[in-house]
Amino acid sequence: SFRHIPTDTMINTVRENQSRANFLLLLSILVCAPSGASLASGSYEDRFYQERFNARLSEALKKVRTTLDTERDFAAIGSVAHKYDDKYLMAEYVTNTALQASTNILHRLGFSQAQLEALRAKSIKENRSIVLEIHKEDTCTFLRSREVETDAPTKVVHESGIFGSYTKEKRVSQKFTEYVWEHATAAALSLRLTGEESKVFSQLNGRYSTEIARRSKTTPLRELDVARIPELDVTWLVRNLQQIKIDRSAKDCLTPRRNKQIQDAVRQFVELGNWADRVSHELDNGVWKSYLAAESLPDIFQPVSPIFDVKEGKVISTTDADILLKQHEESLEHFVADVGRQLPAAAEQQKPSPDLLSVMPLMKHWAQTLENHLDSVNYIEHLLKEQLNKAIGRTLSAKDFRDYMMFHNQKKLFKSEYQPRPFTFAVRREAQYSPEGTVAIHYPEDNELIHTSVRVRAPSPAASNMSFPLSASTSVKFHGKHFIHSFLNHQLGYETTTRLELAARARQFSGFIVVLGKIKSATELDPKQAIIVQNKDDLRIPLVLEQIPSPKAFRDFILSLSPEQQRFAQAYRNMQLEGTLFGMVVIQIKPALEKVSRTATTTTTTIE
């Protein structure tokens, strides 16, 4: 069993053991990975939905041409020639547009600019968070009962008389008791600072209701149903309602998508979009539908899209962006006005305000706007990857990076005597003897050998033998050449843990013993497995790789633990580090048999 250990830990461990270890093979495994946390590649925030993006982009281009100028040519940034800086400008543009669109929606939801500015200033001054919350409850109350008379279906009656039989239609009426219930929804939207009871309420708080008639006296709905919608931290949103700018000089700024400013925006927008979507589903009930038909409402203009001005050869200008945001603000006003025009034909009871009934569709629009931002910034990242793949001609994998590093090591970095070598060794005596077999470590996917940096130490009479126990009273001593290996494993972030495989092959009429274990000390091996490989056997053993934190990460992890827990964690880590050195002993069988049968030659046996 291997453990992944960081570079500095591996080097220090190897240096410590090189001066005292006397064993046949020492192999240290480590992983080369960038420091710092990153988003999981499989998360929703990183996924790019090509079909959804293309459909929305095509619709957005039509509306932008209509809004700005039908004679001008606009296109997605990926379909026109541009520079790398344009990708950063585009990421800033779609983020700032999403922020301003969110401001327009907050205004339409009843929060004034003065209220938002006051909350922002107080939040910064007192270093407190801002939360957005909604309280929504549905009630079902019995109003009255009434007698209803309706015409039943026509009944055909067969009669006979003196002139023969005939048929005629007969209409009958039905009477029954109908019970009328009031289904009402009350909602209150507010912003507040954490730790403060006073709230900034939206002007759209109110109540609207409809009547439900049924023949049964049982309650059609629960008498009281309170929605459990958690409050949402919107501190970043309110503090950055104006605009953001990517700090390209920061060390954590990797791409237009991978930097602190955009990552913070994406995190806030994803949480807010999910919250708005949930609120819209809670409000989309029978009460709202009794007033309005969703299919008859107009679409709201979407200003967030990665659109490029082809003629100017740059991202849309600030002037054009202001025109699009103005169009978005006007479309919100027209939407609420259309809701008001539909109300007279919707219900007979007292009608709520159009602004109040607009909350549900506005929440849906808000969620889609923020989803458009996520698609836009992920599209920029996808475009980078796609362009790089086209430039290279293929999608890079860990194997491609290994091949590149092998070429780099051979041509640029190491002298020939220090270059990493394939991990494959012949099991033999002196050079004049034929090999008994081979041992190797490779990748099971393609059987490619791993390359390791090797230090070979010839056996010295002064060096003490190593040993491993067979039982409480019996131990085996051995000696031979020492091969000390270090292995640098290259792994891409989206790939699973690297798999390695130990292969041992024996030639016909030959055999040897392979003992696997961990190096406990300079003179002792802790054996875990042993097997005889003989007569054309082909043995393959998967090697399990595990990862332990780097020294810096370990210190960060234990920083908030109690002193007792810290001491325990440090002691356990010391045990892990002592057990990371994988040892393999290869013992030939023939020399031992010759010694027992007293037929051994005077030639010294060498075990690799």
Order of alpha helices (4+ residues) and beta strands (2+ residues): beta-alpha-beta-alpha-beta-alpha-alpha-beta-beta-beta-beta-beta-beta-beta-beta-alpha-alpha-alpha-beta-beta-alpha-alpha-alpha-alpha-beta-beta-beta-beta-beta-beta-beta-beta-beta-beta-beta-beta-alpha-alpha-beta-alpha
